[in-house]
Amino acid sequence: MRGYADAHARQIFRDLVNLPAQVRLTEKEVRVEFHRRAHLPIVLASGLCDHPVPIPWWEGRRLRLTTYNGR
């Protein structure tokens, strides 16, 4: 990812992990819905919001990243 080659852990956490979101668990997926005001350019550029990602150690569940949908 451009701009993070020399980044420290604190910057990576702040920019990529510490984002406001609501997490919902179902039998088939873990859905992370980012809040409307979340700054998401890196997450959106990663392509992870395009389709659910299977996580092998989550007993077949998938990770679905979504943006705010007005609920």
Buried (B, 14 or more C-beta within 10 A) or exposed (E): EEEEEEBEEEEBEEBBEEBEBEEEEEEEBBBBBBEEEEEBEBBEEEEBBEEBEEEEEEEEBBBBBBBBEEE
